[in-house]
């Protein structure tokens, strides 16, 4: 009977571990350590982009009311999928320690990064015994992307990771790698019922913390099970773990997890961008696809190959059917490809010349990926410190709204639009319309219409006055020419010509 090679054992095989570290292990370890140090510096600065304001607002609500936090963005008593177990824990930390939400977000970033690093190490150890494998795999996960930047939560590209390191998605990804490692070992050994129940609970926790990463974790877990082909005697334990996970999802009190399956078209349009510039964003991972083909030829039960096929099929189905939100499962195709590219270099079998060529190919691809994402240095040292050639790849971050906090108090409603509505709730106020699509907010469209109507210059004063009264607005932020409105009083000026107005009583 044919056995799997040592760097990619079948699910029933154990990995033998060498007692000494080969000399080639130190270079990837040093490079990986440099990237970790870089991300630690980024965490100190905590650059603001994307959904940081949403997560800060979520912690704000939980630190003020753990049991009934309400909508994180608008003054409404609705549930929210952002109230995950991880965010509830962070809310408890903020509440108990009296900490600023931005301090708590830095603590979340440190925890998520540590969980991700250890999770990658544990999972890769189930695939290869080579001492360089975890570090080389980590480098591949963050650098084997493309020459066009992609910044999205749940995506491990270095630039994206730097901007989202404090997000729940990074925490959930770390848990996912740990889950795959734990599941793989459980399939190889006679694990008891408690192990499978723990795996089911962890699976539910990942889904609750970040739903899209939870789908990726599910596909990875399914790949491990399909590769292992567990005996029938193990099926009841697998089923019990899955059933417990579903029960945890059903019992979670902060939002109805299963209602998310009926989320509508707003999510699809937001995620259409994931399928744009596809080759430019992901072409370096093609090296990993080639490595997966080789792994598949050697072992038709290879877990990485099965994982890739599941992820690629789901992403392709999303594009074909217009369900663009399914593109969030792209990591389910990219992660196994990136890992395969790293592990192929470390194979002990095969001609030496072939291994050397793979090493050169991988080294070149990693160098191209590092150069394409070199602008990430600016998040650690500031954009002004970067030479022009590197600054070209720097993603501009956002300025906060600290300048309104001496006047606007927690729970005040602020009329704001576009970008300001994504940042202002981070400090405790609410906005009239949410800065992000909100599936659980029944009057979302009416609120969006009200904000658009208010900022339209042709809108009569009495209509604007009614909008302010309807939503109990106390403040207005506008970045255009000063408003000549008897209902408003200019209070202070902010960056970019913005003005904070107080609504006269």
C-alpha positions in Angstrom: 0.0 0.0 0.0 1.4 3.4 -0.9 2.1 5.8 1.9 2.0 9.6 1.9 5.4 11.5 1.9 6.6 12.7 5.2 5.9 16.4 4.5 2.2 15.7 3.8 1.1 12.8 5.9 -2.3 11.2 5.5 -4.8 11.9 8.2 -4.0 8.6 9.9 -0.2 9.1 10.0 1.9 10.6 12.6 4.6 13.1 11.8 8.1 12.2 12.9 10.1 15.2 14.2 13.8 15.7 13.6 15.9 16.3 16.7 18.0 19.1 15.2 17.1 22.2 13.3 18.7 22.3 9.8 20.7 25.4 8.8 18.1 26.3 6.2 15.5 26.9 8.9 17.1 30.1 10.3 16.5 32.4 7.3 12.7 31.9 7.1 12.5 32.1 10.9 14.4 35.4 10.9 12.2 36.8 8.1 9.0 35.7 9.9 10.3 37.3 13.2 10.9 40.5 11.3 7.3 40.6 10.1 6.0 39.9 13.6 8.1 42.8 14.9 6.8 45.0 12.2 3.2 44.1 13.0 3.8 44.8 16.7 4.9 48.3 15.7 1.8 48.7 13.6 -0.3 47.7 16.6 1.3 50.5 18.6 0.1 53.1 16.0 -3.2 51.2 15.2 -3.8 52.7 11.8 -7.5 53.5 11.1 -9.0 52.1 8.0 -12.0 50.0 7.0 -14.1 48.7 9.9 -12.1 49.8 12.9 -14.8 52.3 13.8 -17.5 49.6 13.8 -15.5 47.4 16.1 -14.7 50.4 18.4 -18.4 51.3 18.5 -19.3 47.7 19.4 -17.0 47.7 22.4 -18.4 51.1 23.4 -21.9 49.7 23.6 -20.9 46.6 25.5 -18.8 48.5 28.0 -21.9 50.6 28.8 -24.4 47.7 28.8 -23.4 44.1 28.5 -26.9 42.8 28.5 -28.8 45.3 26.3 -26.2 47.1 24.1 -28.6 47.9 21.3 -27.5 48.8 17.8 -23.8 49.7 17.7 -24.2 52.6 15.2 -27.6 54.1 15.5 -30.0 54.8 18.5 -32.1 51.7 18.0 -32.8 48.6 20.1 -31.8 45.9 17.5 -29.4 42.9 17.6 -26.2 42.9 15.7 -23.9 40.2 14.4 -21.0 42.2 15.7 -21.9 41.2 19.2 -19.8 38.1 19.1 -18.3 36.2 22.1 -14.9 37.8 21.4 -16.4 41.3 21.4 -18.4 40.6 24.5 -15.2 39.6 26.3 -13.5 42.7 25.1 -16.4 44.8 26.3 -16.0 43.1 29.7 -12.3 44.0 29.7 -13.1 47.6 28.9 -15.8 47.8 31.5 -13.8 46.1 34.3 -10.6 48.0 33.6 -12.0 51.3 32.7 -9.9 51.2 29.5 -10.3 53.2 26.3 -11.8 51.2 23.5 -8.6 51.9 21.5 -6.5 50.4 24.2 -8.7 47.4 24.2 -8.4 47.1 20.4 -4.6 47.1 20.8 -5.0 44.3 23.3 -7.3 42.5 20.9 -4.7 42.9 18.2 -1.9 41.4 20.3 -4.1 38.5 21.2 -5.2 37.9 17.7 -1.7 38.0 16.3 -0.4 35.6 19.0 -3.3 33.2 18.3 -2.7 33.4 14.5 1.0 32.8 14.8 0.6 29.8 17.2 -2.3 28.4 15.1 -0.3 28.5 11.9 2.6 26.8 13.7 0.4 24.0 15.1 -1.4 23.4 11.8 1.7 23.3 9.7 3.2 20.9 12.2 0.5 18.4 11.2 1.6 18.7 7.6 5.4 18.7 7.8 8.1 17.8 10.3 10.6 20.2 8.8 11.7 22.9 11.3 11.5 25.6 8.7 8.0 24.7 7.7 6.0 27.0 10.1 8.1 30.1 9.4 8.1 29.5 5.6 4.4 28.8 5.6 3.8 32.1 7.5 5.8 34.0 5.0 3.8 32.4 2.1 0.5 33.2 3.8 1.2 36.9 4.0 3.3 37.5 0.8 2.0 35.1 -1.9 -0.8 37.3 -3.1 -0.3 39.6 -6.1 1.1 42.9 -7.1 -2.2 44.8 -6.7 -3.2 45.3 -3.0 -6.2 43.7 -1.5 -7.4 44.9 1.9 -10.2 42.9 3.4 -10.9 41.4 6.8 -10.2 37.7 6.8 -7.6 38.1 4.1 -4.0 37.4 5.3 -2.1 39.6 2.8 0.5 41.5 4.9 -1.0 44.9 4.0 -4.5 43.7 4.8 -3.3 42.0 8.0 -1.7 45.2 9.2 -4.9 47.2 8.8 -7.2 44.5 10.3 -5.0 43.0 13.0 -7.3 44.3 15.7 -10.5 42.9 14.0 -12.4 39.9 15.1 -11.5 38.2 11.8 -7.9 37.9 12.8 -8.9 36.3 16.1 -11.2 34.0 14.3 -8.5 33.0 11.7 -6.2 32.2 14.6 -8.9 30.0 16.1 -9.5 28.4 12.7 -5.8 27.3 12.4 -6.0 25.9 15.9 -9.2 24.1 15.0 -7.7 22.5 11.9 -4.7 21.3 13.9 -6.8 19.9 16.7 -9.2 18.2 14.3 -6.4 16.7 12.3 -4.8 15.2 15.4 -8.2 14.0 16.6 -8.7 12.1 13.3 -5.3 10.4 13.7 -5.9 9.2 17.2 -8.6 7.6 19.3 -9.8 11.0 20.6 -12.5 10.8 23.3 -16.0 12.3 23.2 -14.8 15.4 25.1 -12.4 16.2 22.3 -15.1 16.1 19.7 -17.5 18.1 21.8 -14.7 20.7 22.3 -14.1 20.8 18.6 -17.8 21.4 17.9 -17.9 24.2 20.5 -14.8 25.8 19.0 -16.3 25.6 15.5 -19.4 27.5 16.7 -17.2 30.1 18.4 -15.4 30.8 15.1 -18.7 31.2 13.3 -20.0 33.6 15.9 -16.9 35.7 16.0 -16.6 36.2 12.2 -19.1 34.5 10.0 -17.1 34.5 6.8 -14.0 33.2 8.5 -16.3 30.6 10.1 -17.2 29.3 6.6 -13.5 29.1 5.7 -12.9 27.2 8.9 -15.8 24.9 8.0 -14.4 24.1 4.6 -11.0 23.4 6.1 -12.5 21.1 8.7 -14.5 19.3 6.0 -11.4 18.8 3.9 -9.6 17.2 6.9 -12.5 14.8 7.5 -12.7 13.9 3.8 -9.0 13.3 3.6 -9.0 11.1 6.7 -12.1 9.0 5.8 -12.8 8.3 9.4 -14.2 4.8 10.2 -17.9 4.5 10.9 -17.2 4.0 14.6 -16.1 7.7 14.7 -19.2 9.1 13.0 -21.3 9.4 16.2 -18.6 11.5 17.8 -18.3 13.7 14.7 -22.0 14.1 14.7 -22.2 14.9 18.4 -19.5 17.6 18.0 -21.4 19.1 15.0 -24.7 19.0 16.9 -23.3 20.7 19.9 -21.8 23.4 17.7 -25.2 24.0 16.1 -26.8 24.2 19.5 -24.3 26.8 20.6 -25.1 28.9 17.5 -28.8 28.6 18.2 -28.5 29.6 21.9 -26.3 32.6 21.3 -28.4 35.4 22.8 -27.0 38.6 21.1 -28.3 37.8 17.6 -29.9 35.2 15.5 -27.1 33.5 13.7 -29.3 31.5 11.3 -31.1 34.7 10.2 -27.9 35.8 8.5 -28.5 33.2 5.7 -31.2 35.4 4.4 -29.1 38.6 4.2 -29.9 40.4 1.0 -28.5 42.2 -1.9 -26.5 44.9 -0.1 -23.9 42.4 0.9 -23.6 41.1 -2.7 -22.9 44.5 -4.1 -20.3 45.3 -1.4 -18.4 42.1 -2.2 -18.5 42.4 -6.0 -15.1 44.1 -5.7 -13.5 40.8 -4.5 -13.8 39.5 -8.0 -12.2 42.6 -9.7 -8.6 42.7 -10.7 -8.5 39.1 -9.9 -5.3 38.1 -11.5 -3.4 41.2 -10.3 -4.4 40.5 -6.7 -3.7 36.8 -6.5 -1.4 35.7 -9.2 1.6 34.8 -7.0 -0.6 32.1 -5.4 -0.5 30.3 -8.7 2.8 28.8 -7.6 0.9 27.2 -4.8 -1.8 25.9 -7.2 1.0 24.1 -9.2 2.3 22.7 -5.9 -1.2 21.4 -5.1 -1.4 19.6 -8.4 1.8 17.8 -7.5 0.5 16.9 -4.1 -2.7 15.6 -5.6 -0.8 13.4 -8.0 1.1 11.9 -5.1 -1.8 11.5 -2.7 -5.5 11.8 -3.8 -6.4 12.2 -0.2 -4.2 15.2 0.4 -6.1 17.6 2.8 -4.7 20.8 1.3 -5.7 19.8 -2.2 -9.2 18.9 -1.0 -9.4 22.2 0.9 -8.4 24.1 -2.2 -11.0 22.4 -4.3 -13.8 23.2 -1.8 -12.8 26.8 -1.6 -12.3 27.3 -5.3 -15.7 25.7 -6.1 -17.5 28.0 -3.6 -15.8 31.1 -4.9 -16.5 30.2 -8.6 -20.1 29.4 -7.7 -20.4 32.9 -6.1 -19.2 34.6 -9.2 -21.4 32.5 -11.5 -24.5 33.0 -9.5 -24.0 36.6 -8.5 -23.6 35.7 -4.8 -20.5 37.9 -4.6 -20.4 37.6 -0.8 -19.3 34.0 -1.3 -16.0 35.6 -2.5 -15.2 36.0 1.2 -14.3 32.3 1.2 -11.3 33.1 -1.1 -9.0 32.3 1.8 -10.3 28.7 1.6 -8.6 28.5 -1.8 -5.6 30.8 -1.1 -4.5 29.4 2.3 -4.0 25.8 1.1 -2.3 27.0 -2.1 0.1 29.2 -0.1 0.9 26.5 2.4 1.5 24.0 -0.5 4.0 26.3 -2.1 6.0 26.5 1.1 5.9 22.8 1.9 6.9 21.8 -1.7 10.3 23.4 -1.2 10.8 21.3 2.0 10.1 17.9 0.6 12.7 15.3 1.5 12.1 13.2 -1.5 12.5 13.9 -5.2 15.5 15.1 -7.3 17.6 17.8 -5.6 17.6 20.0 -8.7 13.8 20.1 -8.7 13.8 21.2 -5.0 16.4 23.9 -5.8 14.3 25.2 -8.6 11.2 25.3 -6.3 13.2 27.2 -3.7 14.3 29.8 -6.3 10.7 30.1 -7.6 9.3 30.5 -4.1 12.1 32.9 -3.0 11.4 35.1 -6.1 7.7 35.1 -5.5 8.1 36.0 -1.9 10.4 38.8 -2.9 7.9 40.2 -5.4 5.1 39.9 -2.8 7.2 41.7 -0.2 8.0 44.5 -2.6 4.4 44.9 -3.7 3.4 45.3 0.0 6.4 47.3 1.2 4.1 50.2 1.9 3.1 48.5 5.1 6.2 49.9 6.6 4.4 53.3 6.6 1.9 52.0 9.2 4.8 51.5 11.6 7.0 54.5 10.9 4.6 56.9 9.2 4.2 57.6 5.5 6.6 60.6 5.6 9.5 58.3 6.6 9.1 56.2 3.4 11.0 56.9 0.2 8.8 57.7 -2.7 9.3 54.3 -4.3 7.7 52.6 -1.2 5.2 55.3 -0.5 3.5 54.5 -3.8 2.2 51.3 -2.3 1.0 52.9 1.0 -2.7 52.7 1.7 -3.8 56.0 3.1 -5.3 55.7 6.5 -8.1 57.8 8.0 -8.1 60.6 10.6 -10.2 60.1 13.7 -12.8 62.4 15.2 -11.2 63.2 18.5 -11.9 66.9 17.8 -15.6 66.5 18.4 -15.3 64.6 21.8 -15.0 67.7 24.0 -18.5 68.6 22.9 -20.3 65.5 21.7 -21.1 63.1 24.6 -21.8 59.3 24.7 -25.3 58.5 23.2 -25.7 61.9 21.4 -27.1 61.5 17.9 -24.9 63.2 15.1 -26.1 63.9 11.6 -23.2 62.7 9.4 -22.8 61.0 6.1 -20.3 58.8 4.2 -17.0 58.5 5.9 -17.8 60.4 9.1 -20.6 58.0 9.9 -18.1 55.2 9.9 -15.9 56.9 12.4 -18.0 59.0 14.8 -19.7 56.0 16.6 -16.3 54.8 17.7 -16.3 57.6 20.3 -19.7 56.8 21.7 -22.2 58.9 19.8 -24.7 57.5 17.3 -25.4 58.6 13.8 -28.7 58.8 12.0 -27.9 56.2 9.4 -25.4 53.4 9.8 -22.1 53.7 8.0 -22.3 50.0 7.1 -25.1 47.8 5.8 -27.2 46.5 8.7 -29.4 43.5 8.0 -31.1 43.7 11.4 -32.1 47.4 11.2 -35.6 47.4 9.8 -35.7 51.1 8.9 -32.2 51.3 7.4 -33.4 52.5 4.0 -35.5 55.2 5.6 -32.6 56.5 7.7 -30.3 56.5 4.6 -33.0 58.5 2.7 -33.3 61.0 5.6 -29.6 61.7 5.6 -29.4 62.1 1.9 -32.5 64.4 2.0 -31.0 66.5 4.8 -27.8 67.2 3.0 -29.5 68.1 -0.3 -29.2 71.9 -0.6 -32.7 72.2 -2.2 -34.4 70.6 0.8 -36.7 73.1 2.5 -35.7 74.2 6.0 -38.9 72.8 7.6 -38.1 69.4 6.1 -34.6 69.4 7.5 -36.0 70.5 10.9 -38.4 67.6 10.9 -35.6 65.2 10.2 -33.5 66.5 13.1 -36.5 66.2 15.4 -37.5 62.7 14.2 -34.1 61.3 15.0 -33.4 63.5 18.1 -30.3 64.9 16.4 -28.1 67.1 18.7 -25.2 67.7 16.4 -24.4 68.1 12.7 -21.1 67.5 10.9 -20.6 69.0 7.5 -17.5 69.6 5.4 -19.0 72.0 2.9 -19.4 75.8 3.1 -20.8 77.0 6.4 -24.5 76.5 6.7 -26.8 79.5 7.2 -29.4 77.7 9.1 -31.2 79.2 12.1 -31.5 75.7 13.6 -27.7 75.3 13.8 -24.9 77.0 15.7 -21.2 76.4 14.7 -19.2 75.1 17.6 -15.8 74.1 16.3 -13.8 73.4 13.2 -12.0 70.1 12.3 -9.6 68.9 9.6 -10.4 69.3 6.0 -12.8 72.2 6.5 -15.2 70.2 8.6 -17.6 72.0 11.0 -19.4 70.7 14.0 -22.8 72.4 14.5 -25.0 72.2 17.6 -28.7 71.9 17.0 -30.5 74.7 18.8 -33.1 73.5 21.3 
